[in-house]
Structure formats: structure tokens, C-alpha cells
Amino acid sequence: MPKHAFGSVADIVAFAIEREKEAAAGYGRMAGLAVTPGLKEFLLSLQKDEEAHRELLESLTDAQLKDLTPGFSADLRIVDFMVDEPLSGDMTLQELLIFAAQKEKKAVELYSKLAGMAESAAQRGVFEFLAGQERAHKLKIEAEYEKIVLPEN
């Protein structure tokens, strides 16, 4: 849990923007290490998704921030009980999907906990929106896992 005081909704959005930048940079670094066929392209796709999420957060107006509601995303829970895979340049696509989905799961948990600690309804709404965005990222990755990995097993 970050040791961070959120005095305003703008502070929350700034925090989330920094996390999106870190996630995009992380996927970019992993893409640079990737040696498995198809892995680099998938990592670059995840990087692009994180950059799009950052851009969305940066474009939100004060009026939009007041009306944020979390979107519904199903949770396939495919990776919820899997062991975290260590990050390496020669990861298989399956290992990468597990790693990425676990990362998104942790982001959902963080924003959900912060929503529970929010000092106002506006702050809670932003945290719940952010959790919903991360849940949608997790769903995308788990759906890819289901499509690519599960039919092989």
C-alpha cells in the first residue's frame, strides 16, 4: 500500500497517471528483452494499452471526474490462484500472460483498497473507476490466455 496522502481527486488522477507511465515503461522494457516469437508484439500491445489509459486519465475534465462510474468487467479469475512467474527475457507467452494478469490483479486490489479508505465520495468514485479500468485490462489478458493457452492443454 503506498504511503501517499490524497488531498484531492486531482492528486488521485496524478498518482494513477504515474502508475500508467510506469506500467507502459515496464512493458516496453520487457518487449526489449523478449526473445520468444510473438512475445515482443504482445508486450508492445500491452504498452500501447497502458499509454492509452494514461491519455484517457490526462484528458478527463473536472466535470467528467465528478461523474465517473466504474464499468463492469467480468473477472475470469484464471490467474488468481496461479503462482507469480519471475520476469525473464525468455518467458513463454503463457508465462507472460500470467505475469501480466497478476500485475493487473494487483492494481485492481490496490485501487479497491484505496477506495475503501477514501475520504470522500468523489475520491471513492475515482478509485472505483480506476479499479474498473485495471479489471478490464486483466480481463483482456485472461481472455487472451484462455484463447491461446487453454486450448493447448
C-alpha positions as CSV (number, residue, x, y, z in Angstrom):
1,M,0.0,0.0,0.0
2,P,1.5,3.3,-1.0
3,K,2.2,5.8,1.7
4,H,0.5,8.7,0.0
5,A,-2.0,11.3,1.1
6,F,-4.6,12.2,-1.5
7,G,-5.8,15.7,-0.8
8,S,-7.9,15.9,-3.9
9,V,-9.3,14.0,-6.8
10,A,-6.6,15.6,-8.9
11,D,-4.0,14.0,-6.6
12,I,-5.5,10.6,-7.2
13,V,-5.5,11.1,-11.0
14,A,-1.9,12.3,-10.9
15,F,-1.0,9.1,-8.9
16,A,-2.8,6.9,-11.4
17,I,-1.1,8.6,-14.4
18,E,2.3,7.9,-12.9
19,R,1.4,4.3,-12.4
20,E,0.3,4.0,-16.0
21,K,3.6,5.6,-17.1
22,E,5.5,3.0,-15.0
23,A,3.4,0.1,-16.4
24,A,3.9,1.3,-20.0
25,A,7.7,1.6,-19.4
26,G,7.8,-1.8,-17.8
27,Y,6.0,-3.5,-20.8
28,G,8.4,-1.6,-23.1
29,R,11.5,-2.9,-21.2
30,M,10.1,-6.4,-21.3
31,A,9.5,-6.1,-25.1
32,G,13.1,-5.2,-25.4
33,L,14.1,-8.4,-23.6
34,A,11.7,-10.7,-25.4
35,V,13.1,-13.5,-27.5
36,T,10.1,-15.7,-27.8
37,P,8.2,-15.3,-31.1
38,G,5.0,-13.2,-30.7
39,L,6.0,-12.1,-27.2
40,K,7.5,-8.8,-28.3
41,E,4.4,-7.8,-30.2
42,F,2.1,-8.7,-27.4
43,L,4.2,-6.7,-24.9
44,L,4.1,-3.7,-27.2
45,S,0.3,-4.1,-27.4
46,L,0.1,-4.0,-23.6
47,Q,2.4,-1.0,-23.6
48,K,0.1,0.8,-26.0
49,D,-2.9,-0.1,-23.8
50,E,-1.2,1.5,-20.8
51,E,-0.4,4.6,-22.8
52,A,-4.0,4.9,-23.9
53,H,-5.2,4.6,-20.3
54,R,-2.7,7.4,-19.3
55,E,-4.0,9.6,-22.1
56,L,-7.6,8.9,-21.0
57,L,-6.8,10.0,-17.5
58,E,-4.9,13.1,-18.7
59,S,-7.9,14.1,-20.8
60,L,-10.6,13.9,-18.0
61,T,-12.2,17.2,-17.2
62,D,-13.3,18.2,-13.7
63,A,-16.9,17.6,-14.8
64,Q,-16.1,14.2,-16.1
65,L,-14.2,13.4,-12.8
66,K,-17.4,14.1,-10.8
67,D,-19.4,11.7,-12.9
68,L,-17.0,8.7,-13.1
69,T,-18.6,5.3,-12.6
70,P,-16.7,2.0,-12.8
71,G,-17.5,0.0,-15.8
72,F,-18.4,-3.6,-15.4
73,S,-15.8,-6.1,-16.4
74,A,-16.2,-9.8,-15.9
75,D,-13.4,-11.5,-13.9
76,L,-12.4,-14.8,-15.4
77,R,-10.2,-15.4,-12.3
78,I,-7.9,-17.7,-14.5
79,V,-4.7,-16.5,-12.9
80,D,-6.0,-15.6,-9.5
81,F,-4.5,-18.7,-7.8
82,M,-1.5,-19.2,-10.1
83,V,2.0,-18.6,-8.8
84,D,3.6,-15.4,-10.0
85,E,6.1,-16.1,-12.8
86,P,9.5,-14.5,-12.4
87,L,10.2,-11.9,-15.1
88,S,12.8,-13.0,-17.7
89,G,13.6,-12.3,-21.3
90,D,12.9,-15.9,-22.4
91,M,9.5,-16.2,-20.9
92,T,6.9,-18.2,-22.8
93,L,3.7,-16.5,-23.9
94,Q,1.9,-18.4,-21.2
95,E,4.3,-17.2,-18.5
96,L,4.0,-13.6,-19.8
97,L,0.2,-13.7,-19.7
98,I,0.3,-15.0,-16.2
99,F,2.8,-12.3,-15.2
100,A,0.8,-9.5,-16.8
101,A,-2.6,-10.6,-15.5
102,Q,-1.1,-10.9,-12.0
103,K,0.2,-7.4,-12.3
104,E,-3.3,-6.1,-13.3
105,K,-4.8,-8.1,-10.5
106,K,-2.6,-6.3,-8.0
107,A,-3.6,-2.9,-9.5
108,V,-7.3,-3.8,-9.0
109,E,-6.6,-4.8,-5.4
110,L,-4.7,-1.5,-4.8
111,Y,-7.4,0.7,-6.1
112,S,-10.1,-1.2,-4.4
113,K,-8.3,-0.9,-1.0
114,L,-7.8,2.8,-1.7
115,A,-11.5,3.2,-2.5
116,G,-12.3,1.7,0.9
117,M,-10.0,4.2,2.6
118,A,-11.2,7.2,0.5
119,E,-12.1,10.4,2.4
120,S,-14.9,11.4,0.2
121,A,-17.5,10.0,-2.2
122,A,-15.7,11.8,-5.1
123,Q,-12.4,10.1,-4.2
124,R,-14.1,6.8,-3.8
125,G,-15.7,7.1,-7.2
126,V,-12.3,7.8,-8.9
127,F,-10.6,4.8,-7.2
128,E,-13.5,2.6,-8.1
129,F,-13.3,3.8,-11.7
130,L,-9.5,3.1,-11.7
131,A,-10.1,-0.4,-10.3
132,G,-12.6,-1.0,-13.1
133,Q,-10.1,0.1,-15.7
134,E,-7.5,-2.3,-14.3
135,R,-10.1,-5.1,-14.1
136,A,-10.8,-4.5,-17.8
137,H,-7.0,-4.9,-18.6
138,K,-6.9,-8.1,-16.6
139,L,-9.9,-9.4,-18.5
140,K,-8.3,-8.7,-21.8
141,I,-5.1,-10.6,-20.8
142,E,-7.1,-13.5,-19.3
143,A,-9.2,-13.8,-22.4
144,E,-6.0,-14.0,-24.4
145,Y,-4.7,-16.7,-22.1
146,E,-8.0,-18.6,-22.5
147,K,-7.8,-18.3,-26.3
148,I,-4.1,-19.2,-26.7
149,V,-3.1,-21.4,-23.7
150,L,-6.2,-23.3,-22.6
151,P,-7.0,-25.0,-25.9
152,E,-3.4,-26.4,-26.0
153,N,-4.0,-28.1,-22.6
